Amino acid sequence: MHLPTRTVEKVWGMDVLPAPFVAPEGKRIGEIWFEPPEELSELLVKYLFTSEKLSVQCHPDDDQAEAAGLGRNGKEECWLVIAAQPGATLGIGFKRELSADEMRAAALDGSIEELLVWHQVEAGDFFTIPANTVHAIGPGCSIIEIQQNSDITYRLYDYGRPRELHLEAGMAVADGAPYPAHLHQRIPASGSATLVDGPHFTLDLIDGVAEDAQLYAYAEKLLVVPLSGDVLVSGEVVSPGECAYAPGIADVTFAPEGKALVAAPR
C-alpha cells in the first residue's frame, strides 16, 4: 500500500531536488513526509532537503516525554544521506563532555554551534540518532529520515532567528556527551546490511533479494523505501521516492539489481 505524501515548503528548503524529486517552480521544498498507516503508526519516514543550517535541537526519550505529560512519545531517529553538496555537514554530539550548565551557557551565547562535531558527509553516510542527542543539519544535505512517529522537538539554538526556543525543556533531556563513533557507518556499496537494531525499530538495507535473516526479522508489518529499482508490494509498483506499507516481507518482491530500505517497529 502506497503511503500518501505531504510536501512541505520551508524557507530553508531546496528549489532543486535530487532525482527523482522535482520542486515546483518557485517553491523551496524542505520535507516530504509519508503519512503513517493505521496498521503501522509507530514509525514516520520523510525526506529532508536543506539549503540553510537547521536549529540545534534534541528530542526526549519515551520516559521523558511521558513525564512531561506528552504521552509515551519519544523520538529516536536515523539519517541516510542520499545526496550532499560539497562541504555539507551534520552536527551531532559534542567535541567534549559538557555539563548541563555549560550547554545552557553555550546555547545562550551561540557557542554551542562551535562545540558540536560537524561531520563532513556524502551520499551513503548513515547515522543513528538516539533520543537526547544534540544535533543539527547543515546546508546542502538531502536525507532520508526514519524515526519514531513523534513531533516533540526541543530547539536549543537557532542562529538568532525569531523562532521559539525550548531551553528549559531541552536542557532537562539533552545529552552533553560526544557522539558514539559506532553509530556512524557507511552503507555498503554492495550487499545487504542491518543499519539499526534498536529498542524502538529495526532498519535493514536490502541489496537485491532479501536474505533469510531479513525474511525472518520482517515477517510482519513493515515499511518499504526503494532506493534504486522498483519494488512490488502486494502487487503494486513502488518506485524510488515513494514509501509503502506491507503486511509482511513475503508480500514484497525486490528488484534483483535494486536496493531498498525496510523498517519495522519493535
N, C-alpha and C positions, 0 to 999 in steps of 0.2 A: 504494500500500500504506500503510494507516494505521500509524503508529508507536505501539507500546504506551506508555502514560503511567505515570509514577511520581509520585504525590503525596506531598510531604514536609512533615511538620509541623515548624514551627520556633517557638521562643518569640518570635522577632522577626517572625513572620508576621502575616497579617491574618485576622480572623474574618468580615469582609465583603469579598468579592472583586468586581472589576469583571465585568460580563457578558462572556462567557456562563458564567463560572465561579460555583459556589456552594460555599462552605465547609461541610463537615458541622457540625452543631450542636456547639458546644463545642470545635471544633478551630481552631487557628491555622495556616493554610497559608502556608508560606514559598516553596515551589518546586513547580513542575510540570515534570517532565522528560519528554522524548520519547526513548525508547531508540533509539540509532543502529542502523540496519540493517547487516547484514554487508556489503551492497553499497556502503554509504557510511558507513564508520565514522569518517571524519576529522572530522566536524562534530557538534556537540551543540546542540540547541535546547531552551531552557527558559524558563518564565515565572518571574519573581521578584515577590514581594509583601512589602513591608516596613512594619512599624509602629514599628520602632526603628532606630537607626543601626547599620549593619553595620561590621565591623572595617576599619581602614585596612590595605590589603594591596597586593601586586603579584604578578606571575607571571613566570617566566623565559621566554626565547625558546627555540627548538629547540636551538641550540648550547649554551646554558647548562644546559638540562635534561639534555642528553646528557653534558656534562662532569661533572655532579653524579651520574651513574650512574642517572638516572631515565628513560633512553630518550630518543629524539628526539621529545619530547612537550611542547613549549612551549605557551603559551596566549595567542593574540590573540583578542580578543572585541569585540563591539559591542552597544550597547543601543538599543532603541527604546522610548521612554516611551509607554505606551498609556493610562495614567491617572495623575493626580497630585493629591494633596490640596493645598490652599492652603499655600504656603510650602515645598513639597517641594524638596529639593536633592540634587545629586550632587556629591561631592568628587572632582575629577580634576586632577592636576598641582598644581604649587606656584605661589605668588604671585611667587616669585623663584627664581633658580638656587640650589640647595643642594648643598653638598659631602656626601660620604658621612658625614663626621664630624658635620656639622650635622643630617643626617637622623637619625642614630643618637641623638644627644642629644635631639632633638625627640620621637622615638618613646619614649624612656625617661622624659621628663618630661611627656609628654602634649601638648606644644605643637604636635605635628605636625598635630593637628586644625585648629588656627587657621592653620597655614601652607598648608593646602590651599586651592584655589579652589573654593568651593561654588557651583555653577551652579543658579540657580533654573530649574525645569523644569515643563513642562506636556505634555499629550499631543501627540505629533508631534515632540518633540525626539529627535535621533538623535546618538549618539556612537560613534566608533570608538576602541577602547582597545587600542593596541599593547602587546605584551609589554613589561614593565619599568615601565609607567606606574603610579604610585602613585595609588590610588583608594579611594573608599568610597561606599556608597549610604546616603542619609539615609532617615528615615521618610516614609511616605506615598507611596511610589513603586510603581507596577506597570509592569513592564518585560518585554519580550521580549529575551532574551539569545541571541545566536548566537555560537558560539565554536569554536576548535579543541577537539577532544574530549580534554581534559586536565583532571585534577583537582589539579594542582600549584598550591597557593596558599601564599604566604608572608605570614603575618599579622604586621604590624609594630606595631599598637597596637589595643587592644580595650576602651578606656574603663574599665579596671580589672576587667573580667570575668575569671573564673578559667579562661580557656582558654589553651592553649599558644600562645606566640608563636614566631616563626621569624626572630629579628632578625639573626642572623649570615648565614643563607642569603638573607634578604631584602635586606640591605644590599649583598650581593655583586652583585645584579642591579637594584636599584631605580634608576630614573632621577630625578634631582633637579631636572629641568627643568620650566618652565611647560608647560601643555598646549597643543599647536598649535591655533590657532583654527579652521583649516580642517577639523579632524576632528569639529567640531560643526556640525550642519546641522539645518534644519527640513525634514521631508518635505513635498513639495508638496501643496497642497490638491487639485490635480487634475494628472493626467499621471503618466507613469512616470518612474523615475529610477534611476540606479546609485548605490547607497549605499556599497558597499565594492568596491574593485577592488585587492585587496591580494595579497601574496605567498602567502597560505595559502588564501584563499577569496574568492569574489565574492558580492555580495548585491545584488539589484535589487528595487525596488518596482514592481509591475505594476498599473496602473490600467486595468481593462477588458481588452482583448485585447492579447496580447504583441506588441511591436514587432519588426521584422525583426532588429535588433541583438540583442535578447534571445533570439529563436529561434536565432540563430547561437551566442550565448555559452552557452546552456544546452541544447545539442543532446544532451548526455549526462547522466549521473546528477545528480539534484538533489533538494533538499528543498523542499517547498511549505508555506507557512504562511498560510492565509487570514486576512485582517483583517476584511473585510466581504464578505458574499455567499459562497455555496457554490462550491466548485471540484470538478470531476470529474477524478480521477486514475485512469487505466486503468479507467474506468467506475465507480469508487467515489466516492460523495459525501463530500467533506471540508469540514467546516464551520469557522468561526472558533472558536478554542480548541483546534483539532486540528493535527496535522502529518502529512505524508505523504511517502513516497519515491516518486519517479518515475524510470523508466529514461532519460527524456528529456522535454524540454518538449513534444514532439509528442504525448505521452501525457496532456497536461494541457489541460482545457477551462476557461478562466477565465470567471467571471461578467462579462457585459458592463458591469454597473454596480458591480462589486465591486473590491476591492483585495486583493492578496496579496503576500507576500514569497517570493522564490525564492533559494536559496543553493546554491552548488556549490563543491567543493574545487578547488584548483589542481592 
